[in-house]
Amino acid sequence: MIVAVPREIKDGENRVALTPAGADALTRAGHSVLVETNAGGGSGFTDAEYAAAGVQIAPTAAATWQQAELVVKVKEPLPEEYGYLRPDLLLFTYLHLAGSRELTDALLASGATALGYETVQKGENLPLLMPMSEVAGKLATQIGAHCLQRDGGGRGVLLSGVPGVPPAEVVIIGCGTVGVNAAKVALGMGASVTILDVNHDRLRYLDDILQDRVVTVYSNAYNIARSSAYADLLIGAVLIPGARAPHAVTEEMVRGMKPGAVIVDVAIDQGGSIATSHPTSHSEPTYLLHNVLHYAVPNMPGLVPRTSTFALTNATLPYICFLAERGLDAALAADPALASGLNVRGGEITHPAVAEAFR
């Protein structure tokens, strides 16, 4: 199979879908790999490294897409890439279709087949979303700590506090991979941490692994309103696989937050879990609303592209190899987890949560 890796064009996106080592594994298995020139530059990989792995370097994005049977990316196609979509193309990337009607319509109109990393599901686990959720969770606290600084636009609070001055209050909505990793970093930085979730088992798990160092609270409107009111940093980390994120924090709750408090909405790529959030970019990451600083960049792991690219390839490569070896139909039939990643095929939505998002 011809596997192609275009250069990412989303603002601030420096990840690449395949490391040279990953490309080497595919070429050793007899597949052709095509990488757009400088696709790996943002992650520190040169064209020469890819060429040494048996990769053909394509001079343009058009040449990369047009020759491909299977395109692997990091982020969803942008409008300037919609023209490359075609009925005989297989696309494998983060799609987050529930957050974008425009992209969904473009995929349907093209007839292309698209699998989303974020909906590949094995039992209750999301193996291709997990590594980037780990990165985003850790970054959420780091970014929030900077935003709380006066030069970051916040209320001028040090996350750890100092002797005689209490630490910042970090409130995390959602106890999944993002929330757990955000909590670990926040505790490591010395903050006071509250985490809310509707899953009692997850709350018990977090209480056990963090040895009573976090306050765990059952998530409902009353408790979210109470917690957000005392938060210095509020992290939105709610995820429903494939579906649009629910607005756990209402606009009225945001109005009730401390002046200069910070919101980091990690769920923004699925529509956001904060009612007042809208997508921002690495170029302009924050905005002020109701005197609360909002950070809502959909591709946060792009800030640490080398770490993220290694982590992503580690997770996706077995699935990419399986698709290339078996072909789409045989691969989906043999692997239910991969089959759950199918979002769009032949002009139809094939994932229930995506279909529900657009009624």
Secondary structure, DSSP 4 states (H G I P E B T S, - for coil): -EEEEPPP-STT----S--HHHHHHHHHTT-EEEEETTTTGGGT--HHHHHHTTPEEESSHHHHHHH-SEEE-SSPPPGGGGGG--TT-EEEE---GGG-HHHHHHHHHHT-EEEEGGG--BTTB-TTTHHHHHHHHHHHHHHHHHHHSGGGTS----TT-BTTBPPPEEEEE--SHHHHHHHHHHHHTT-EEEEEES-HHHHHHHHHHTTT-SEEEE--HHHHHHHHHH-SEEEE----TTSPPP--B-HHHHHTSPTT-EEEEGGGGGT-SBTT-----SSS-EEEETTEEEE--TTGGGGSHHHHHHHHHHHHHHHHHHHHHH-HHHHHHH-HHHHTTEEEETTEE--HHHHHHT-
